[in-house]
Amino acid sequence: MYPFFFFLFIGVVFVFFQSNLFLHKYIFPLKFDLTIPLIVYLSISQKPVSGGILSLWFGFLIDAFSGGVMGLYTFLREFMFFLAQILKKFFFLKNKLIFAFLVFLLFLMEAFILFFTFRVSAGKFMELKRLIPFCFTRAGFSLFVWIIIYRFLFKY
């Protein structure tokens, strides 16, 4: 029960730091997302039920803080968790290179889903040729921050 509440606290802190309440484009122009690496880590280290509940909760918190379409991030985070659960059976995700590659693929998947979701609803949208470099920078920066945080938090 201790790891569940520990990951719940860490996830709430991560959601707070990446939310619109804390980050503003003038204060810190490069946004990061720490919940995606945390969800992949949860799929490796936790049981499917507790990890699924945590990823559902993180998605709900992101939906509540983002002010966007309710349920979108909840669906994305839960889908990412179960996709990582499926891929855990085929790949050794404790390898850092495969972990980083999976996190990058999940960033790319999230960006494409968000791109095509909001492209329909809005006339102005990011061009597809700018989407891939954006995903590279966001995933790279998020992995860099995750590696720093991982070394301090998850030593037990």
Wavefront OBJ file of the C-alpha trace (Angstrom):
o trace
v 0.000 0.000 0.000
v 2.955 2.307 0.618
v 4.109 2.348 -3.052
v 0.572 3.204 -4.209
v 0.391 6.341 -2.060
v 3.999 7.220 -2.848
v 3.318 7.096 -6.600
v 0.039 8.947 -6.077
v 1.862 11.779 -4.308
v 4.662 11.859 -6.917
v 2.110 11.889 -9.745
v 0.121 14.734 -8.212
v 3.340 16.739 -7.829
v 4.274 15.999 -11.469
v 0.823 17.028 -12.701
v 1.031 20.235 -10.667
v 4.440 21.123 -12.123
v 3.353 20.506 -15.704
v -0.061 22.162 -15.401
v -1.099 25.537 -16.707
v -1.243 26.837 -13.161
v 2.512 26.498 -12.716
v 4.072 26.748 -16.164
v 3.516 29.755 -18.328
v 5.119 30.241 -21.702
v 6.848 33.436 -20.565
v 8.318 31.900 -17.429
v 9.449 28.571 -18.874
v 8.997 28.254 -22.643
v 9.728 24.526 -23.004
v 6.962 22.394 -21.504
v 7.661 18.938 -20.228
v 5.426 16.022 -19.373
v 6.589 13.784 -16.557
v 3.460 11.660 -16.316
v 4.217 9.669 -19.468
v 7.557 8.301 -18.179
v 5.905 7.768 -14.788
v 3.104 5.755 -16.410
v 5.620 3.590 -18.269
v 7.506 3.091 -14.998
v 4.223 2.180 -13.267
v 3.458 -0.380 -15.955
v 6.837 -2.002 -15.281
v 6.869 -1.888 -11.501
v 3.232 -2.012 -10.323
v 0.380 -4.470 -10.613
v -2.058 -3.733 -13.458
v -4.941 -2.733 -11.168
v -3.058 -0.251 -8.986
v -1.090 1.153 -11.930
v -4.269 1.482 -13.971
v -6.016 3.363 -11.169
v -3.033 5.682 -10.787
v -2.813 6.400 -14.521
v -6.561 7.040 -14.605
v -6.198 9.469 -11.712
v -3.259 11.282 -13.357
v -5.235 11.660 -16.581
v -8.208 13.040 -14.675
v -6.005 15.579 -12.884
v -4.460 16.709 -16.160
v -7.964 17.087 -17.616
v -9.071 19.109 -14.611
v -6.058 21.447 -14.703
v -5.771 21.830 -18.478
v -9.210 23.264 -19.087
v -9.536 21.359 -22.348
v -11.821 18.578 -23.449
v -12.739 16.512 -20.396
v -11.759 12.882 -20.654
v -9.176 13.274 -23.407
v -6.078 13.007 -21.218
v -7.783 10.416 -19.033
v -8.283 8.234 -22.087
v -4.752 8.899 -23.366
v -3.033 8.094 -20.058
v -5.057 4.914 -19.549
v -4.449 3.848 -23.145
v -0.697 4.460 -22.701
v -0.654 2.408 -19.523
v -2.349 -0.591 -21.109
v -0.219 -0.299 -24.242
v 2.892 -0.397 -22.053
v 1.408 -3.390 -20.203
v 1.010 -5.223 -23.506
v 4.492 -4.280 -24.705
v 5.962 -5.399 -21.373
v 5.241 -8.982 -22.386
v 7.201 -8.667 -25.630
v 10.101 -6.384 -24.672
v 12.392 -6.033 -21.690
v 11.313 -2.546 -20.637
v 13.798 -2.305 -17.784
v 16.439 -1.644 -20.415
v 16.950 2.122 -20.401
v 17.205 2.414 -24.177
v 13.960 0.511 -24.807
v 12.312 2.508 -22.006
v 13.377 5.784 -23.639
v 12.215 4.583 -27.057
v 8.816 3.580 -25.683
v 8.424 6.937 -23.946
v 9.261 8.704 -27.204
v 6.715 6.597 -29.093
v 4.063 7.414 -26.510
v 4.849 11.130 -26.830
v 4.520 10.798 -30.589
v 1.241 8.898 -30.265
v -0.166 11.515 -27.897
v 0.886 14.345 -30.203
v -0.712 12.727 -33.259
v -3.965 12.023 -31.417
v -4.118 15.575 -30.071
v -3.142 16.993 -33.466
v -5.874 15.174 -35.339
v -8.435 15.771 -32.578
v -7.987 19.538 -32.489
v -7.386 19.867 -36.213
v -11.031 19.027 -36.792
v -12.313 21.491 -34.197
v -10.073 24.496 -34.976
v -9.139 26.275 -38.159
v -5.608 27.160 -37.009
v -3.416 24.201 -36.220
v 0.207 23.243 -36.093
v 1.516 21.958 -39.373
v 2.411 18.297 -39.461
v 5.999 19.030 -40.469
v 6.456 20.999 -37.239
v 4.886 18.259 -35.128
v 7.779 15.779 -35.341
v 10.521 18.221 -34.151
v 8.166 19.383 -31.416
v 7.758 15.780 -30.248
v 11.524 15.235 -30.327
v 12.236 18.283 -28.169
v 9.422 17.618 -25.713
v 10.234 13.922 -25.361
v 13.966 14.588 -25.067
v 13.540 17.290 -22.464
v 11.016 15.218 -20.509
v 13.342 12.194 -20.543
v 16.218 14.392 -19.369
v 14.155 15.735 -16.453
v 12.862 12.205 -15.737
v 16.416 10.806 -15.532
v 17.385 13.495 -13.030
v 14.263 12.925 -10.910
v 14.499 9.142 -11.190
v 17.973 9.075 -9.656
v 16.772 11.020 -6.612
v 13.339 9.504 -5.993
v 13.391 5.849 -6.925
v 16.382 4.417 -5.111
v 14.417 2.049 -2.887
l 1 2 3 4 5 6 7 8 9 10 11 12 13 14 15 16 17 18 19 20 21 22 23 24 25 26 27 28 29 30 31 32 33 34 35 36 37 38 39 40 41 42 43 44 45 46 47 48 49 50 51 52 53 54 55 56 57 58 59 60 61 62 63 64 65 66 67 68 69 70 71 72 73 74 75 76 77 78 79 80 81 82 83 84 85 86 87 88 89 90 91 92 93 94 95 96 97 98 99 100 101 102 103 104 105 106 107 108 109 110 111 112 113 114 115 116 117 118 119 120 121 122 123 124 125 126 127 128 129 130 131 132 133 134 135 136 137 138 139 140 141 142 143 144 145 146 147 148 149 150 151 152 153 154 155 156
